[in-house]
């Protein structure tokens, strides 16, 4: 049996690596200008981010700009319509606080760019307080 990886799997893996290394240029090139990014939970950061500038600012607050994150991928699955990433995150806030949590991200990708995304964590009660601090930056 021959295994062929869907191109959106490779794109999602690259995006997770860019998150870990703080490669904002990768996101600049692979987010649609009108991207909609849904942040789950009940924190001040929860809701829908509209457009590339808002999404990039959010990533920067998460530590993406300085590489303050570590992501361990469990699995990446894709069809032409959806790409799903299962993983574990370790984030470090600017004040040094850290958090570890499991996540699921679902993406719509068109022409090599993310047009919409949903991010959900395993335990909002734990992650909300951490994201509240980041939203105040």
N, CA and C of each residue as an Amber inpcrd file, in Angstrom:
protein
   411
   0.8400000  -1.1690000   0.0000000   0.0000000   0.0000000   0.0000000
   0.8920000   1.2420000   0.0000000   0.5280000   2.2180000  -0.7990000
   1.2820000   3.4570000  -0.8890000   0.5910000   4.5350000  -0.0670000
   1.3530000   5.2760000   0.6930000   0.8080000   6.3440000   1.5170000
   1.1340000   7.6950000   0.8740000   0.1060000   8.5040000   0.6960000
   0.2840000   9.8420000   0.1490000  -0.2400000  10.8470000   1.1580000
   0.6050000  11.7840000   1.5420000   0.1900000  12.8100000   2.4980000
  -0.5360000  13.9230000   1.7630000  -1.6840000  14.2850000   2.2700000
  -2.4380000  15.3970000   1.6920000  -1.6020000  16.6710000   1.8390000
  -1.5790000  17.5530000   0.8360000  -0.7590000  18.7740000   0.9320000
  -1.1200000  19.6500000   2.1300000  -2.3650000  19.5840000   2.5890000
  -2.7540000  20.4000000   3.7480000  -2.1730000  19.8630000   5.0520000
  -1.8260000  18.5810000   5.0820000  -1.1380000  18.0270000   6.2530000
   0.2420000  18.6720000   6.3660000   0.9560000  18.7120000   5.2570000
   2.2910000  19.3270000   5.2600000   2.2080000  20.8000000   5.6460000
   1.2050000  21.5020000   5.1280000   1.0350000  22.9230000   5.4530000
   0.7640000  23.1210000   6.9480000  -0.0760000  22.2690000   7.5170000
  -0.3830000  22.3690000   8.9490000   0.8530000  22.0760000   9.7950000
   1.6320000  21.0930000   9.4070000   2.8650000  20.7940000  10.1440000
   3.8320000  21.9820000  10.0790000   3.9570000  22.5870000   8.9050000
   4.8060000  23.7800000   8.7630000   4.3060000  24.9020000   9.6680000
   2.9890000  25.0910000   9.7310000   2.4050000  26.1340000  10.5740000
   2.6820000  25.9070000  12.0470000   2.6090000  24.6630000  12.4850000
   2.9040000  24.3640000  13.8870000   4.3800000  24.6240000  14.1840000
   5.2480000  24.2920000  13.2470000   6.6860000  24.5690000  13.4140000
   6.9160000  26.0850000  13.4520000   6.2210000  26.8210000  12.5980000
   6.3540000  28.2830000  12.5930000   5.8920000  28.8730000  13.9320000
   4.8610000  28.2760000  14.5270000   4.3980000  28.7340000  15.8460000
   5.4740000  28.5500000  16.8930000   6.1420000  27.4290000  16.8390000
   7.1730000  27.1110000  17.8220000   8.4040000  27.9990000  17.6740000
   8.7760000  28.3070000  16.4460000   9.9960000  29.0880000  16.2080000
   9.7470000  30.5870000  16.1520000   8.4660000  30.9890000  16.1890000
   8.1540000  32.4170000  16.1140000   8.3130000  32.9790000  14.7130000
   8.1080000  32.1600000  13.6990000   8.2800000  32.5690000  12.3040000
   7.0250000  33.2860000  11.7980000   6.9140000  34.5680000  12.1170000
   5.7470000  35.3430000  11.7170000   5.6970000  35.5580000  10.2050000
   6.8240000  35.4750000   9.5290000   6.8310000  35.5900000   8.0680000
   6.0710000  34.4360000   7.4290000   6.1800000  33.2410000   8.0230000
   5.4360000  32.1020000   7.5030000   3.9410000  32.3950000   7.5750000
   3.4950000  32.9260000   8.7280000   2.0710000  33.2330000   8.8830000
   1.6440000  34.3630000   7.9590000   2.4930000  35.3450000   7.7940000
   2.1880000  36.4450000   6.8780000   1.9140000  35.8960000   5.4750000
   2.6690000  34.8800000   5.0860000   2.5260000  34.3010000   3.7450000
   1.3840000  33.2860000   3.6430000   0.9580000  32.6720000   4.7660000
   0.0110000  31.5650000   4.6910000  -1.3330000  31.8240000   5.3580000
  -1.5620000  33.0540000   5.8120000  -2.8930000  33.4250000   6.2930000
  -3.5640000  34.2600000   5.2120000  -4.7990000  33.9250000   4.9060000
  -5.5740000  34.7330000   3.9810000  -5.7650000  36.1260000   4.5860000
  -5.7930000  37.1480000   3.7630000  -5.9710000  38.5160000   4.2790000
  -7.2380000  38.6470000   5.1140000  -8.2790000  37.8940000   4.7650000
  -9.5690000  37.9780000   5.4570000  -9.8170000  36.7790000   6.3720000
  -8.7490000  36.1760000   6.8840000  -8.8650000  35.0030000   7.7390000
  -9.7750000  35.3030000   8.9360000 -10.5220000  34.2740000   9.3300000
 -11.3360000  34.3230000  10.5660000 -10.7750000  33.2530000  11.4910000
 -10.3480000  33.6680000  12.6880000  -9.7170000  32.7460000  13.6380000
 -10.5670000  32.7280000  14.9040000 -11.1720000  31.5760000  15.1970000
 -12.0570000  31.4110000  16.3470000 -11.2380000  30.9050000  17.5280000
 -11.2240000  31.6680000  18.6090000 -10.5130000  31.2820000  19.8280000
 -11.5610000  30.7820000  20.8130000 -11.4520000  29.5080000  21.1870000
 -12.4290000  28.9170000  22.0920000 -12.2250000  29.3560000  23.5340000
 -13.1350000  28.9210000  24.3840000 -13.0370000  29.2180000  25.8080000
 -13.8540000  30.4150000  26.2220000 -13.5430000  30.9150000  27.4220000
 -14.2810000  32.0130000  28.0230000 -13.3660000  33.1500000  28.4660000
 -12.1390000  33.1520000  27.9960000 -11.1800000  34.1840000  28.3980000
 -11.4420000  35.4760000  27.6390000 -10.7040000  36.5090000  28.0100000
 -10.7890000  37.7840000  27.2940000 -10.3340000  37.6410000  25.8450000
  -9.5430000  36.6120000  25.5550000  -9.0580000  36.3760000  24.1870000
 -10.0560000  35.5880000  23.3470000 -11.0770000  34.9810000  23.9860000
 -12.0300000  34.1450000  23.2600000 -12.8580000  34.9870000  22.2970000
 -13.2470000  34.3500000  21.2160000 -14.0770000  35.0180000  20.2260000
 -13.4900000  34.8290000  18.8390000 -13.8980000  35.7000000  17.9350000
 -13.4630000  35.5910000  16.5490000 -12.5500000  36.7550000  16.2010000
 -11.3590000  36.4210000  15.7410000 -10.4160000  37.4190000  15.2530000
 -10.6610000  37.5630000  13.7550000 -10.7870000  38.7920000  13.2920000
 -11.1170000  39.0590000  11.8910000  -9.9250000  39.6880000  11.1830000
  -9.3960000  39.0020000  10.1930000  -8.3280000  39.5550000   9.3740000
  -6.9460000  39.2190000   9.8740000  -6.0120000  39.2430000   8.9470000
  -4.6260000  38.8730000   9.2350000  -3.9920000  39.7150000  10.3420000
  -4.1590000  41.0530000  10.3770000  -3.5080000  41.8310000  11.4460000
  -3.9350000  41.4070000  12.8520000  -5.2310000  41.1300000  13.0580000
  -5.6900000  40.6990000  14.3830000  -5.1170000  39.3410000  14.7580000
  -5.0850000  38.4250000  13.8090000  -4.5660000  37.0810000  14.0840000
  -3.0760000  37.1400000  14.4060000  -2.3240000  37.9100000  13.6350000
  -0.8850000  38.0360000  13.9010000  -0.6240000  38.6650000  15.2690000
  -1.4300000  39.6470000  15.6540000  -1.2740000  40.2770000  16.9770000
  -1.5550000  39.2560000  18.0850000  -2.5530000  38.4170000  17.8840000
  -2.8770000  37.3750000  18.8630000  -1.7220000  36.3870000  18.9960000
  -1.1670000  35.9440000  17.8570000  -0.0340000  35.0280000  17.9050000
   1.1410000  35.6520000  18.6370000   1.3640000  36.9130000  18.4080000
   2.4560000  37.6170000  19.0700000   2.2440000  37.6090000  20.5840000
   1.0000000  37.8330000  21.0200000   0.6880000  37.8230000  22.4530000
   0.8630000  36.4340000  23.0530000   0.6690000  35.3890000  22.2460000
   0.8470000  34.0150000  22.7320000   2.3050000  33.6380000  22.8890000
   3.1910000  34.5160000  22.4450000   4.6100000  34.2110000  22.5510000
   5.2180000  33.8130000  21.2290000   4.4080000  33.8360000  20.1680000
   4.9130000  33.4420000  18.8650000   6.0400000  34.3230000  18.3770000
   6.0010000  35.5910000  18.7420000   7.0270000  36.5100000  18.2540000
   8.3850000  36.2140000  18.8600000   8.3970000  35.6190000  20.0600000
   9.6880000  35.3310000  20.6830000   9.9160000  33.8290000  20.8740000
   9.1010000  33.0240000  20.1990000   9.2930000  31.5710000  20.2900000
   8.9540000  31.0170000  21.6500000   7.9940000  31.6200000  22.3760000
   7.6400000  31.1900000  23.7230000   6.6710000  30.0340000  23.7610000
   6.6890000  29.1960000  22.7380000   5.7830000  28.0540000  22.7450000
   6.4940000  26.7970000  22.2620000   5.9940000  25.6810000  22.7620000
   6.4440000  24.3660000  22.2980000   5.1860000  23.5860000  21.9730000
   5.1550000  22.9830000  20.8000000   4.0040000  22.1950000  20.3880000
   4.4390000  20.7810000  20.0450000   3.7140000  19.8340000  20.5800000
   3.9530000  18.4250000  20.2640000   2.7240000  17.9440000  19.5000000
   2.9240000  17.5290000  18.2640000   1.8080000  17.0680000  17.4430000
   1.5360000  15.5910000  17.6960000   0.2650000  15.2830000  17.9300000
  -0.1500000  13.8890000  18.0570000  -0.5640000  13.3490000  16.7010000
  -1.2990000  14.1720000  15.9370000  -1.7540000  13.7310000  14.6260000
  -2.2110000  14.9460000  13.8210000  -2.0950000  14.8330000  12.5070000
  -2.6050000  15.8360000  11.5770000  -3.3400000  15.0750000  10.4870000
  -4.5940000  15.4430000  10.2760000  -5.4190000  14.7850000   9.2660000
  -6.0000000  15.8480000   8.3520000  -6.1580000  15.4990000   7.0650000
  -6.6800000  16.4960000   6.1400000  -7.4670000  15.8700000   5.0100000
  -8.4610000  16.6280000   4.5810000  -9.1740000  16.3790000   3.3340000
  -9.0860000  17.6890000   2.5600000  -9.7550000  17.7530000   1.4290000
  -9.7670000  19.0090000   0.6790000 -10.5310000  20.1030000   1.4260000
 -11.4320000  19.7080000   2.3440000 -12.2680000  20.6800000   3.0460000
 -11.7790000  21.0580000   4.4380000 -11.1810000  20.1090000   5.1630000
 -10.7960000  20.3520000   6.5530000  -9.4200000  19.7780000   6.8520000
  -8.7140000  20.4630000   7.7260000  -7.4540000  19.9600000   8.2620000
  -7.5660000  20.0270000   9.7800000  -7.2440000  18.9330000  10.4530000
  -7.3830000  18.8410000  11.9030000  -6.0240000  18.5070000  12.5030000
  -5.6490000  19.2800000  13.5240000  -4.3900000  19.0630000  14.2400000
  -4.7210000  18.7360000  15.6910000  -4.1960000  17.6220000  16.1680000
  -4.3100000  17.2370000  17.5730000  -2.9320000  17.3760000  18.1820000
  -2.8460000  18.0440000  19.3370000  -1.5300000  18.2170000  19.9140000
  -1.5440000  18.6250000  21.3690000  -0.3590000  18.8780000  21.8470000
  -0.1360000  19.3410000  23.2260000   0.7210000  20.5810000  23.1510000
   0.3340000  21.5990000  23.9130000   1.0510000  22.8750000  23.9080000
   1.6800000  23.1370000  25.2670000   2.8390000  23.7590000  25.2150000
   3.5080000  24.2930000  26.4140000   3.8050000  25.7530000  26.0770000
   3.1420000  26.6710000  26.7750000   3.3300000  28.0980000  26.5170000
   3.9670000  28.7620000  27.7270000   4.7720000  29.7620000  27.4440000
   5.3900000  30.5690000  28.4910000   4.9680000  32.0190000  28.2690000
   4.3670000  32.6040000  29.2920000   3.9330000  34.0060000  29.2220000
   5.1270000  34.9230000  29.4550000   5.0170000  36.1790000  29.0610000
   6.1160000  37.1270000  29.2790000   6.5430000  37.2390000  30.7420000
   5.6040000  36.9860000  31.6770000   5.9660000  37.0750000  33.1030000
   6.5920000  35.7780000  33.6240000   6.7590000  34.7780000  32.7300000
   7.3960000  33.5270000  33.1180000   6.4400000  32.4080000  33.4640000
   5.1560000  32.7180000  33.6660000   4.1880000  31.6530000  33.9390000
   4.1070000  30.7080000  32.7500000   3.8540000  29.4440000  33.0270000
   3.7390000  28.4520000  31.9600000   2.4210000  27.7070000  32.0760000
   2.0490000  27.0870000  30.9710000   0.8480000  26.2550000  30.9420000
   1.0730000  25.1240000  29.9520000   0.5010000  23.9680000  30.2640000
   0.5250000  22.8070000  29.3840000  -0.9170000  22.3600000  29.1690000
  -1.2820000  22.0890000  27.9120000  -2.6420000  21.6500000  27.6360000
  -2.7150000  20.9330000  26.2860000  -3.7270000  20.0970000  26.1480000
  -4.0190000  19.4430000  24.8830000  -4.9410000  20.3500000  24.0710000
  -4.8000000  20.2930000  22.7460000  -5.6240000  21.1460000  21.8890000
  -6.0470000  20.4200000  20.6180000  -7.0870000  20.9780000  20.0130000
  -7.5410000  20.5830000  18.6850000  -7.6930000  21.8610000  17.8870000
  -7.0770000  21.9100000  16.7240000  -7.2560000  23.0180000  15.7940000
  -7.8600000  22.4670000  14.5120000  -8.8620000  23.1620000  13.9930000
  -9.5050000  22.7880000  12.7390000  -9.3200000  23.9550000  11.7750000
  -8.8710000  23.6510000  10.5680000  -8.5730000  24.6890000   9.5830000
  -9.3400000  24.4810000   8.2870000  -9.7180000  25.5930000   7.6730000
 -10.1080000  25.6120000   6.2650000  -8.9270000  26.2260000   5.5320000
  -8.4400000  25.5230000   4.5190000  -7.2880000  25.9810000   3.7480000
  -7.6820000  26.0270000   2.2780000  -7.4170000  27.1630000   1.6580000
  -7.7000000  27.3160000   0.2280000  -6.4850000  27.9360000  -0.4390000
  -6.0280000  27.3100000  -1.5040000  -4.8790000  27.8050000  -2.2660000
  -3.6530000  28.0470000  -1.3810000  -3.4300000  27.1420000  -0.4200000
  -2.2520000  27.2180000   0.4290000  -2.3230000  28.2540000   1.5380000
  -3.5300000  28.8100000   1.7790000  -3.6870000  29.8130000   2.8420000
  -4.8390000  29.4340000   3.7630000  -4.6430000  29.6890000   5.0540000
  -5.6930000  29.4400000   6.0360000  -6.7400000  30.5350000   5.8850000
  -7.9910000  30.1120000   5.6270000  -9.0790000  31.0790000   5.4910000
  -9.9350000  31.1550000   6.7560000  -9.9380000  30.0570000   7.5250000
 -10.6870000  30.0490000   8.7810000 -10.1020000  28.9800000   9.6870000
 -10.1340000  29.2340000  10.9850000  -9.5800000  28.2810000  11.9520000
 -10.3590000  28.3380000  13.2490000 -10.4090000  27.1850000  13.9180000
 -11.0230000  27.0630000  15.2320000 -10.0070000  26.4150000  16.1550000
  -9.7550000  27.0340000  17.3060000  -8.8350000  26.4810000  18.2890000
  -9.5730000  26.1470000  19.5680000  -9.4360000  24.9120000  20.0310000
 -10.1090000  24.4670000  21.2460000  -9.1220000  23.7710000  22.1510000
  -9.2270000  24.0350000  23.4560000  -8.3450000  23.3900000  24.4200000
  -9.1230000  22.3570000  25.2270000  -8.3670000  21.4850000  25.8630000
  -8.9660000  20.3900000  26.6180000  -9.7310000  20.8740000  27.8500000
  -9.2370000  21.9270000  28.5050000  -9.8130000  22.3510000  29.7780000
  -9.8220000  23.8730000  29.8520000 -10.9360000  24.4760000  29.4550000
 -11.0410000  25.9390000  29.4540000 -10.8170000  26.5460000  30.8360000
 -11.1900000  25.8390000  31.8890000 -11.0140000  26.3760000  33.2370000
  -9.5420000  26.6430000  33.5350000  -8.6570000  25.8480000  32.9590000
  -7.2250000  26.0190000  33.1690000  -6.6570000  27.0630000  32.1960000
  -7.0420000  26.9650000  30.9310000  -6.4320000  27.8390000  29.9230000
  -6.9930000  29.2580000  29.9420000  -8.2420000  29.4460000  30.3750000
  -8.8350000  30.7880000  30.3520000  -8.0300000  31.8020000  31.1590000
  -7.6030000  31.4180000  32.3540000  -6.8410000  32.3560000  33.1960000
  -5.5250000  32.7450000  32.5280000  -4.8740000  31.8040000  31.8740000
  -3.6120000  32.0870000  31.1900000  -3.8540000  33.0260000  30.0080000
  -4.8890000  32.7290000  29.2060000  -5.1940000  33.5760000  28.0520000
  -5.6960000  34.9550000  28.4740000  -6.3420000  35.0510000  29.6390000
  -6.7500000  36.3810000  30.1490000  -5.5470000  37.2730000  30.3380000
  -4.4750000  36.7310000  30.8830000  -3.2590000  37.5230000  31.0920000
  -2.6820000  37.9920000  29.7600000  -2.6870000  37.1270000  28.7720000
  -2.1090000  37.4760000  27.4800000  -2.9520000  38.5270000  26.7540000
  -4.2610000  38.4750000  26.9530000  -5.1510000  39.4230000  26.2920000
  -4.9590000  40.8410000  26.8380000  -4.3580000  40.9620000  28.0180000
  -4.1370000  42.2720000  28.6270000  -2.8570000  42.9420000  28.1220000
  -2.0520000  42.2220000  27.3600000  -0.7780000  42.7590000  26.8630000
  -1.0040000  43.8960000  25.9200000
